[in-house]
Amino acid sequence: MTARVGVVLFPGSNCEHDVVEALDSLGADASLVWHGDPSLDSLDAVVLPGGFAHGDYLRPGAIARFSPVMAAVEEFAAAGGPVVGICNGFQVLTEAHLLPGALQKNRGLTFLCQTVEVAVTSDRSVLTRGLTIGRRLRIPINHFEGNYICDERTVAELRAEGRIVLRYLDNPNGSIDDIAGICNEAGNVVGLMPHPERATEPLLGSTDGRALLGALIAAAGGAGVAGGAGTAVTGAPETATARP
Amino acid sequence: MTRYAVLVEVSLRPGIADPQGATIERALPALGFNQVSGVRTGKAFRFVVDATDEETARVEVDDLCRRLLTNPVIEDSAVTLEPAP
């Protein structure tokens, strides 16, 4: 079955076509979903792409959270549907309380646009399922507010439950515990600052993003909400794994 | 109904790093401001609210702060409210 993936277009999104292109190149059937649509029409997965939804006014994601489509995204996520927020999409997911914590201005107060190395630190998310723990990926980042923060109790929970899915090898932005990406309890909602869609062709300098998007497509193929398969996750908690 | 003028000041919670504030503070000595420290940045919002009484207006504004104007994970808000002139 071809996974149908919706990529939400907010006013101010700017990575939506890259994500559609990358997913299509990996065999998915990706299409844009307008942020004003109040429903998600028989999709197997949803991606909130990067950019500056609603101009990032107030705070990144603060207004996008109230876009009509977000109620449908919340419902889809609650039913176990795979939802991935990339960069600005990660910020939207934290503002929508689908993921804990918040993303602050980078520690060095500079906009970062560079390829970084991250390590897969959990395989219990729809974006990393099937990937080897410790695998290193070279993926571009492109953000001003990617400095992940949450309280000590939350970060302890994330660690204990294997919900830190990607960590920077050389922390570029000050994120607590080198966090580059996290997932929710069920593993079906994932947020990450790096842009896997920008690492999907040799011409782009890296193809490491294909492993992540491929895992998402696999999760979508077998776990569409319409199919009712759910996305129960398995995998050892992260305490069993080494830090990169 | 009474109209209330509202000032909401949003600031980063204590302990949350404020790289903008720190950068501003580092720039001050170059201008001769050697006695200034503890710079923290934030945002301010002004608006008016119509409500039957001050308590009702305050409850409304507190709700608005919690749901939109602040991200409670990293920000606090202080509300000043008085009858609009």
Interface residues (C-beta under 8 A of the other chain):
Chain A: L58 R59 A62 T94 E95 P100 G101 A102 Q104 K105 N106 R107 G108 L109 N147 I149 C150 D151 G174
Chain B: I16 A17 P19 Q20 T23 L68 L69 N71 V73 I74
